[in-house]
Amino acid sequence: MLEGAKLIGAGCATIALAGAAVGIGNVFSSLITSVARNPSLAKQLFGYAILGFALTEAIALFALMMAFLILFVF
């Protein structure tokens, strides 16, 4: 019973990974749109996009860490 609950909890924790993937897609699609509108700001916008990517990826890593904690620690 407890093992099944752990697996369900870990599965629910990994749902955030799909959201992070959508967020990363949004970051880079917005970068492409912004550079298409104003190519002279491409370098500055790329820096902002990398920052957005890093923050979104951090959320994904936290979600993955929580799933592993649920599976192997509790």
Residue, then its C-alpha position, 0 to 999 in steps of 0.5 A: m500500500l505504501e509503495g503504491a502511494k509513493l509511486i503515485g506521489a512521484g508521478c504527480a511530482t513529475i507533472a511539473l516537468a511537462g510544465a517546465a518544457v512548455g515554459i522553455g518553449n515559450v521562452f525561446s519562441s518569444l526570443i524568436t518573435s522579439v528578434a524578428r521584430n527588432p534584430s538590433l536587440a538580438k544580443q541583449l534579448f538572448g541574455y534575457a532568454i538564457l536567464g529565463f531558460a535557467l530559471t525555468e530549468a531550475i524549477a524542473l530540477f526541483a520537481l525532479m528532486m522532489a520525485f526522487l525524494i519521494l521515491f527513495v527517502f520516504 
